[in-house]
Amino acid sequence: MIVHIALAALLLMGQQPIEAVAAQLDLFNAKQHGLVGETPEGLIGVVDPPGDQDIQTLIQSVNKGRLESYREIAESRGLSLAEVQKLAGKNLIERTPSGQYVMTREGQWMKKADPGSP
């Protein structure tokens, strides 16, 4: 069900190559399995380096797409790329479900806890 929702959301965002859709679904699975997580810079990173070649390829593909989007946003809004990345990172980390990994500002990976847990 979640995969179908993710696919529908991707398709609603406009015409995307099938590779981009596949990368997003792979990203969903990689996050679910704790292989990758969100960073404060709005990018994804490998939780347990170095990660296999498929994970590295996924990270490069997703981050390339994100950086292209961030550059377009920065240019259209008169912001620096760093500002857009910081805002995106904050938003992506806030939206990350509990149980998935996020990177702290100090560069440490942590599994996001349930909002109600101590």
C-alpha positions as CSV (number, residue, x, y, z in Angstrom):
1,M,0.0,0.0,0.0
2,I,2.8,2.5,0.9
3,V,4.6,1.7,-2.3
4,H,1.5,2.4,-4.3
5,I,1.1,5.8,-2.5
6,A,4.8,6.6,-3.1
7,L,4.4,5.7,-6.8
8,A,1.2,7.8,-7.1
9,A,2.9,10.8,-5.4
10,L,5.8,10.5,-7.8
11,L,3.6,10.3,-10.8
12,L,1.6,13.3,-9.7
13,M,4.8,15.4,-9.6
14,G,4.9,15.2,-13.4
15,Q,6.5,13.2,-16.2
16,Q,9.4,11.4,-14.7
17,P,11.6,8.8,-16.3
18,I,11.0,5.3,-15.1
19,E,14.5,5.3,-13.7
20,A,13.6,8.1,-11.3
21,V,10.4,6.3,-10.2
22,A,12.4,3.1,-9.7
23,A,15.1,5.0,-7.7
24,Q,12.5,6.4,-5.4
25,L,11.0,3.0,-4.7
26,D,14.5,1.6,-4.1
27,L,15.1,4.5,-1.8
28,F,12.0,3.6,0.2
29,N,13.2,0.0,0.6
30,A,16.7,1.1,1.5
31,K,15.4,3.4,4.2
32,Q,13.1,0.7,5.5
33,H,16.0,-1.7,5.9
34,G,18.2,0.9,7.6
35,L,20.8,1.0,4.7
36,V,20.5,4.8,4.1
37,G,19.2,7.8,5.9
38,E,18.5,11.5,5.6
39,T,21.2,14.1,6.3
40,P,20.9,17.7,7.4
41,E,22.0,18.8,3.9
42,G,18.9,17.4,2.3
43,L,20.8,14.4,0.8
44,I,20.8,10.7,1.6
45,G,23.8,8.9,3.0
46,V,24.9,5.3,3.7
47,V,24.3,4.4,7.4
48,D,27.0,1.7,7.6
49,P,29.8,2.6,5.2
50,P,31.0,1.7,2.6
51,G,27.7,0.1,1.5
52,D,27.6,-2.1,-1.6
53,Q,27.7,-0.8,-5.2
54,D,23.9,-0.9,-5.6
55,I,23.5,1.3,-2.5
56,Q,26.2,3.7,-3.7
57,T,24.6,3.9,-7.1
58,L,21.2,4.7,-5.5
59,I,22.7,7.4,-3.3
60,Q,24.5,9.0,-6.2
61,S,21.3,8.9,-8.4
62,V,19.0,10.3,-5.7
63,N,21.4,13.0,-4.5
64,K,22.1,14.1,-8.1
65,G,18.4,14.6,-8.6
66,R,17.9,16.4,-5.3
67,L,20.8,18.7,-6.0
68,E,19.4,19.6,-9.4
69,S,16.1,20.5,-7.8
70,Y,17.7,22.4,-5.0
71,R,19.7,24.5,-7.5
72,E,16.6,25.3,-9.4
73,I,14.8,26.3,-6.2
74,A,17.7,28.4,-5.1
75,E,18.0,30.2,-8.4
76,S,14.3,30.9,-8.6
77,R,14.0,32.2,-5.1
78,G,17.3,34.1,-4.8
79,L,18.7,31.8,-2.1
80,S,22.0,30.1,-1.8
81,L,22.2,26.3,-2.5
82,A,23.3,25.8,1.1
83,E,20.2,27.6,2.4
84,V,17.9,25.4,0.3
85,Q,19.7,22.3,1.3
86,K,19.5,23.2,5.0
87,L,15.7,23.8,4.7
88,A,15.2,20.6,2.7
89,G,17.2,18.6,5.2
90,K,15.2,19.9,8.1
91,N,12.0,19.1,6.4
92,L,13.1,15.7,5.2
93,I,14.3,14.7,8.7
94,E,11.1,15.9,10.3
95,R,9.1,13.8,7.9
96,T,11.2,10.7,8.3
97,P,9.2,8.0,10.0
98,S,10.3,6.6,13.3
99,G,12.5,3.6,13.0
100,Q,14.4,5.1,10.0
101,Y,17.9,6.7,10.2
102,V,18.7,10.4,10.3
103,M,22.0,12.1,10.6
104,T,22.5,14.6,13.5
105,R,24.2,17.9,12.9
106,E,27.3,16.3,14.5
107,G,27.4,13.7,11.8
108,Q,26.2,10.7,13.8
109,W,23.5,8.4,12.5
110,M,20.6,7.8,14.9
111,K,17.4,5.8,14.5
112,K,14.5,8.2,14.8
113,A,12.4,7.4,17.8
114,D,8.6,7.5,18.2
115,P,7.5,11.0,19.1
116,G,6.0,9.8,22.4
117,S,8.9,7.7,23.5
118,P,11.3,8.9,26.2
